[in-house]
Amino acid sequence: MTDTEIFEGLKEVLAVMKPHLDTSKATLESNLVRDLGIDSLSMLLMSLALENKFNVNFDTSRAPFTTVGEVVTYIREQQEQK
């Protein structure tokens, strides 16, 4: 799966989680907290939704994600390991 496909899938998840969010303005550089309003509970819910959507597991011991691009890269790397 390409980064673009993962990015589009992530935007779909965000659109469901935060219907008021204009995901068309999200970029790989978008800050999850500052730009998209993702708090710690939203981060957990997003992780669970992305695990289901992309069939990956998020490592809870790693440092929190800061940008959309970091999430996309993590998902791609997890898929490549399978």
C-alpha positions as semicolon CSV with decimal commas, in nm:
position;residue;x (nm);y (nm);z (nm)
1;M;0,000;0,000;0,000
2;T;0,134;0,343;-0,091
3;D;0,173;0,640;0,141
4;T;-0,102;0,815;-0,055
5;E;-0,346;0,527;0,004
6;I;-0,260;0,519;0,373
7;F;-0,296;0,898;0,396
8;E;-0,640;0,884;0,231
9;G;-0,745;0,603;0,467
10;L;-0,627;0,805;0,766
11;K;-0,829;1,103;0,645
12;E;-1,136;0,876;0,620
13;V;-1,089;0,769;0,982
14;L;-1,044;1,131;1,092
15;A;-1,360;1,234;0,904
16;V;-1,563;0,978;1,099
17;M;-1,401;1,065;1,431
18;K;-1,423;1,441;1,387
19;P;-1,704;1,522;1,142
20;H;-1,646;1,899;1,178
21;L;-1,281;1,864;1,066
22;D;-1,206;1,967;0,707
23;T;-0,979;1,676;0,618
24;S;-0,913;1,821;0,273
25;K;-0,679;2,067;0,445
26;A;-0,482;1,791;0,623
27;T;-0,129;1,732;0,498
28;L;0,149;1,496;0,594
29;E;0,300;1,785;0,790
30;S;-0,022;1,856;0,985
31;N;0,029;1,845;1,361
32;L;-0,219;1,601;1,514
33;V;-0,283;1,811;1,825
34;R;-0,242;2,169;1,707
35;D;-0,383;2,142;1,354
36;L;-0,633;1,858;1,386
37;G;-0,738;1,882;1,751
38;I;-0,650;1,522;1,837
39;D;-0,634;1,481;2,216
40;S;-0,510;1,173;2,404
41;L;-0,849;0,998;2,393
42;S;-0,890;1,075;2,025
43;M;-0,537;0,942;1,964
44;L;-0,630;0,613;2,128
45;L;-0,954;0,585;1,930
46;M;-0,774;0,678;1,609
47;S;-0,510;0,411;1,675
48;L;-0,777;0,145;1,728
49;A;-0,961;0,245;1,411
50;L;-0,638;0,245;1,210
51;E;-0,541;-0,095;1,347
52;N;-0,868;-0,234;1,215
53;K;-0,853;-0,050;0,883
54;F;-0,492;-0,136;0,798
55;N;-0,448;-0,462;0,993
56;V;-0,151;-0,330;1,193
57;N;-0,070;-0,305;1,563
58;F;0,032;0,019;1,727
59;D;0,316;-0,011;1,979
60;T;0,195;0,169;2,290
61;S;0,549;0,196;2,426
62;R;0,672;0,421;2,142
63;A;0,672;0,799;2,166
64;P;0,343;0,960;2,066
65;F;0,292;1,065;1,706
66;T;0,326;1,434;1,632
67;T;0,232;1,462;1,264
68;V;0,007;1,287;1,015
69;G;0,318;1,186;0,821
70;E;0,457;1,000;1,122
71;V;0,137;0,795;1,142
72;V;0,147;0,719;0,769
73;T;0,512;0,613;0,788
74;Y;0,445;0,392;1,092
75;I;0,156;0,214;0,920
76;R;0,360;0,159;0,602
77;E;0,652;0,019;0,802
78;Q;0,422;-0,213;0,996
79;Q;0,270;-0,341;0,671
80;E;0,614;-0,397;0,519
81;Q;0,709;-0,619;0,813
82;K;0,424;-0,859;0,739
